[in-house]
Amino acid sequence: MSSMPDWKVSPSVQPKPEDYDYDLDRALSAVMGLHAIIPSDAFTAETLGTERAGNAVLINERGVVLTIGYLITEAESIWLHLNDGRVVPGHVIGYDQTTGFGLVQALAKLDLPHLPLGDSTLVEVDQKVVVGGSGGRQRSVAARVAGKQEFAGYWEYVLDEAIFTSPAHPNWGGTALIGPEGDLLGIGSLQLERARERGENEHLNMIVPIDDLKPILDDMLKFGRPDRAPRPWLGFYATEIEGKIVVVGLANRGPARDADIRTGDVVLAVAGRQVSELSTMFRKIWSLGDAGVEVPLLLYRDGRTFDVRVTSSDRNRFLKGPSVH
C-alpha cells in the first residue's frame, strides 16, 4: 500500500514538547493512519464510501488498535500506516453502534508504545489537550477542551456527555485525545461549527469519551460487540429544524422506508410522548424494548397528522461482518 497523503497542520497550532509534562513524541508514536477498503455492495458503501481513511491509536501491547467505528464498518481489508513508514495489515475485531468505537487487530508486530486509557470523567473545560493524528507533531493539534455536553447525531446516535475541542483537527476521524498525563481520553469522531457572538463560527472536534469504552472493552475483544441486546433501529436520518424533528433521509431497506415514512415527514410523538429534540426521540424509541419492538410514531405530512407503527430492527443485521483472516 502507498503511504498516506502528505499534509501538515498549520505550525501555529502544532503542539510543542516543552508545553507538556510527558514525552509528547512517544505518545504520538502510538497514533497511526488507517486505510480501509469496503465492498461496493456493503450497506454503508453508499453513505460512507468504499475507501475510508483516518487515524487510530494503539491501546495495548498485543497490537489492539482503537479507532472510530465508521472508518472500519463492513471493511474487507485494513491497512495501518505507522509513523516510521511501515504499513501493516489489520483486521476488524468489531465496532459498537452505541458508542461509535471500533477495534482493529494489527496482523504484524508493531514495536510501539501504547497509550494507556485515562479517565475522561476528569476532563475539565479549558483544559489543555492534544488531538493527535498520524504523523506526529506535524499532524497533531494543540487544543483546549471547549465543552462537555450531550450530543445527538442524526443517524440514531446519542452520547450522554461528548467532549468538544478547539481548534479543530482537519483530519479528525480516529484522532487520539491525549490528556495532561499523556493518556488517552477519547477518540475523534466529527467536526462541527459553533456560532460566536462576534466573528466567524468556531470549528470544533467532537470526541467520544474513553470512559464509554471501558465497560464494553472486554466484550468487544471477545465477541466483536458488547454482550447486550441491540437497540431498536428505524433506519431514518432526522434533524431539528425550528423546534421540530424532520426526517431528512432514509436507509435503503430500513424499517422506516418499509413503513412508508418519507423525507420531509415531521415526527411529533413517539408512543404518545411529544418530542422536539433528537435525543429525547431516540431515547424514547430505545426505552420501548430491544431491537424488533414495534415503535408507534405520530407524524405530520402535507397538512395532516397520522399514526405509523414501525417494526424496528437490529442495525447490525444489515451489515457485512468482519472478514476472518
C-alpha positions in Angstrom: 0.0 0.0 0.0 1.2 3.5 -0.7 1.8 6.0 2.1 -0.8 8.3 3.4 -1.1 11.7 1.6 1.5 14.4 2.5 0.0 17.2 4.5 0.7 19.2 7.7 -1.3 21.0 10.4 -0.6 24.7 10.5 2.6 25.3 12.5 0.8 27.8 14.7 -1.4 25.0 16.2 1.1 22.2 16.3 1.9 21.0 19.8 5.4 21.7 21.3 7.1 19.2 23.5 8.1 21.8 26.1 4.5 22.6 26.8 3.7 19.1 28.2 4.8 17.1 31.3 5.0 13.9 29.3 7.0 12.6 26.3 4.9 14.1 23.6 6.7 12.4 20.7 6.5 9.0 22.4 2.7 9.4 23.0 2.1 10.5 19.4 4.1 7.4 18.1 1.1 5.3 19.2 -1.2 7.1 16.7 -1.2 5.8 13.2 -3.0 6.2 9.9 -5.8 3.8 9.0 -6.9 2.9 5.4 -10.0 0.7 4.9 -11.5 -0.9 1.8 -15.2 -1.7 1.9 -17.1 -3.9 -0.7 -19.2 -1.9 -3.2 -22.3 -3.9 -2.2 -21.9 -3.1 1.5 -24.8 -1.5 3.3 -22.8 1.6 4.3 -20.9 1.9 0.9 -23.4 4.5 -0.5 -23.3 6.8 2.6 -19.7 6.3 3.9 -17.9 5.2 0.7 -15.8 2.2 -0.3 -12.4 3.7 0.7 -12.1 5.3 4.1 -9.0 6.9 5.7 -8.4 8.3 9.2 -6.5 7.7 12.3 -6.2 5.0 15.0 -4.3 4.5 18.3 -2.5 1.6 19.8 -4.1 0.8 23.2 -2.2 -2.3 24.4 0.9 -4.3 23.9 -1.0 -7.0 22.0 -1.5 -4.9 18.9 -5.1 -3.8 19.5 -5.9 -0.5 17.9 -8.8 1.8 18.7 -10.5 4.0 16.1 -13.9 5.5 15.3 -16.2 2.8 14.1 -17.5 4.3 10.8 -14.0 4.0 9.3 -14.0 0.2 9.6 -17.7 -0.7 9.4 -18.0 -3.6 6.8 -14.3 -3.3 5.9 -12.9 -6.3 4.0 -9.3 -5.1 4.3 -7.5 -2.7 6.7 -4.0 -1.2 6.4 -2.3 0.6 9.3 0.3 3.3 8.4 2.9 3.8 11.1 4.9 7.0 11.6 8.1 5.2 10.7 6.8 4.5 7.2 5.8 0.9 7.8 2.4 -0.3 6.5 0.9 -3.2 8.5 -2.3 -5.2 7.7 -5.0 -5.4 10.2 -8.4 -7.0 10.6 -11.6 -5.7 12.2 -12.3 -7.0 15.7 -15.6 -5.3 15.9 -17.5 -2.0 16.3 -20.2 -0.7 18.7 -23.1 1.2 17.3 -24.0 2.7 20.7 -20.7 4.4 21.4 -19.2 4.6 17.9 -15.9 2.9 18.8 -14.2 0.4 16.6 -11.3 -2.1 17.3 -8.7 -3.4 14.9 -6.1 -6.1 15.5 -2.7 -5.5 13.9 -1.5 -8.6 12.0 2.2 -7.9 12.5 4.3 -6.8 15.4 4.2 -3.1 15.8 7.1 -2.5 18.3 5.4 0.8 19.5 4.4 2.2 22.9 0.7 2.1 23.5 -1.4 4.9 25.0 -2.9 4.0 28.4 -6.6 4.7 28.9 -7.2 7.7 31.0 -10.2 9.0 32.9 -12.4 11.1 30.7 -14.7 12.0 33.5 -12.0 14.2 35.0 -11.6 16.3 31.8 -12.3 20.0 32.5 -13.4 22.8 30.2 -10.5 24.9 29.0 -8.1 22.0 29.9 -5.0 21.9 27.6 -5.0 18.7 25.5 -3.5 17.3 22.3 -5.6 16.0 19.4 -3.1 13.5 17.9 -3.1 12.4 14.3 -0.9 10.0 12.4 2.4 11.6 11.5 3.5 13.0 14.9 3.5 16.7 15.9 3.2 18.0 12.3 -0.2 16.3 12.0 -1.5 17.0 15.5 -3.2 20.0 17.2 -2.5 21.7 20.5 -6.1 22.2 21.6 -8.3 23.0 24.6 -11.5 21.5 25.8 -14.2 23.8 24.6 -17.1 22.0 26.2 -18.6 18.8 27.6 -22.3 18.1 26.8 -24.8 15.7 25.4 -24.6 15.1 21.6 -27.3 13.6 19.4 -26.4 12.5 15.8 -29.0 12.3 13.0 -28.1 8.6 12.5 -29.9 7.4 15.7 -27.0 8.1 18.0 -26.7 9.8 21.4 -23.7 10.4 23.7 -24.6 11.5 27.3 -21.5 13.7 27.5 -19.3 14.2 24.5 -16.1 16.2 24.6 -15.6 19.1 22.3 -12.1 20.6 21.5 -10.8 23.6 19.7 -9.1 24.4 17.3 -10.4 21.6 15.2 -8.1 18.9 13.7 -8.6 18.8 9.9 -8.4 15.0 9.7 -10.5 14.3 12.8 -11.7 10.7 12.3 -10.0 8.4 14.8 -7.7 11.0 16.3 -6.4 10.5 19.8 -7.4 13.0 22.6 -4.3 13.0 24.8 -4.6 14.4 28.3 -2.1 16.1 30.6 -0.8 12.7 31.8 -0.1 11.5 28.3 -3.0 9.2 28.4 -5.9 8.5 26.0 -9.1 10.4 26.9 -11.2 9.9 23.8 -11.3 9.3 20.0 -12.2 11.9 17.4 -15.5 11.5 15.6 -16.7 14.7 13.9 -16.0 18.3 13.0 -18.8 20.8 13.9 -19.3 24.5 13.9 -20.4 26.7 16.8 -21.6 30.2 16.4 -19.7 33.0 18.1 -21.2 36.3 19.3 -18.6 38.1 17.1 -16.6 37.0 14.1 -16.6 33.7 12.3 -18.0 30.5 13.6 -15.7 28.3 15.7 -14.8 24.8 14.3 -14.8 22.1 16.9 -14.0 18.4 17.1 -16.5 16.1 18.8 -14.6 13.4 20.8 -16.1 10.2 22.1 -15.0 9.9 25.7 -12.8 6.9 26.5 -14.8 6.0 29.6 -17.6 4.9 27.3 -15.2 2.2 26.1 -14.2 0.7 29.4 -17.5 -1.2 30.3 -17.6 -2.8 26.8 -13.9 -3.4 26.0 -13.6 -7.0 27.2 -16.8 -7.9 25.4 -15.6 -6.2 22.2 -12.3 -8.2 22.4 -14.1 -11.5 23.0 -17.2 -11.2 20.8 -16.7 -8.2 18.5 -19.6 -6.3 20.1 -20.9 -5.6 23.5 -22.7 -8.5 25.2 -26.1 -6.7 25.4 -29.3 -6.7 23.5 -29.2 -4.4 20.4 -31.3 -1.2 20.5 -34.2 -0.8 18.1 -33.2 0.8 14.9 -35.6 2.5 12.5 -33.2 3.5 9.7 -34.1 7.1 9.3 -32.0 10.3 9.4 -33.5 13.2 11.3 -32.6 16.7 12.3 -34.1 19.5 14.4 -35.5 22.4 12.4 -37.2 25.3 14.1 -38.2 23.2 17.1 -39.4 20.3 15.0 -37.9 16.9 14.2 -37.8 16.4 10.4 -36.9 13.3 8.5 -34.1 14.2 6.1 -33.2 10.8 4.8 -33.9 7.0 4.8 -31.7 4.0 4.9 -32.2 1.6 2.0 -34.2 -1.5 3.0 -34.6 0.0 6.5 -37.7 -0.3 8.7 -38.7 3.3 8.3 -38.7 3.0 4.5 -40.7 -0.2 4.7 -43.3 1.6 6.9 -43.6 4.3 4.1 -42.0 7.1 6.2 -40.8 9.8 3.8 -38.3 12.5 3.6 -39.9 15.7 4.9 -42.1 14.0 7.5 -42.2 15.6 10.9 -42.1 13.4 13.9 -44.5 14.7 16.5 -44.6 11.9 19.1 -43.2 8.5 20.0 -45.5 6.1 21.8 -47.7 9.0 22.8 -44.9 11.3 24.1 -44.4 14.6 22.2 -40.8 15.1 21.0 -39.0 18.1 19.7 -35.3 17.1 20.3 -33.4 14.3 18.7 -32.0 12.9 22.0 -35.5 12.8 23.5 -36.9 11.0 20.5 -34.1 8.4 20.2 -34.1 7.7 24.0 -37.9 7.2 23.9 -37.6 4.8 21.0 -34.9 2.8 22.8 -36.9 2.7 26.0 -39.6 0.7 24.3 -37.6 -2.5 24.3 -34.9 -4.3 22.3 -34.5 -4.4 18.5 -37.6 -5.9 16.9 -40.0 -4.0 19.1 -42.8 -2.1 17.4 -42.4 1.7 17.6 -45.6 3.9 17.4 -45.0 7.3 15.8 -47.2 10.3 15.2 -46.2 12.0 12.0 -47.2 15.2 10.2 -47.2 15.3 6.4 -48.8 17.6 3.8 -51.2 19.3 6.3 -52.3 16.1 8.2 -51.2 14.1 11.2 -51.3 10.3 11.2 -50.0 7.3 13.1 -47.4 4.9 11.9 -46.2 1.7 13.6 -42.6 0.8 12.6 -41.2 -2.7 13.4 -37.7 -1.9 14.4 -34.6 -3.9 13.6 -31.0 -4.6 14.7 -28.8 -2.3 12.6 -26.0 -4.9 12.6 -28.2 -7.4 10.6 -27.8 -5.1 7.6 -24.0 -5.0 7.8 -21.4 -7.3 6.5 -19.5 -8.9 9.4 -15.7 -8.6 9.8 -13.6 -10.7 7.5 -11.9 -13.7 9.0 -8.1 -13.9 8.3 
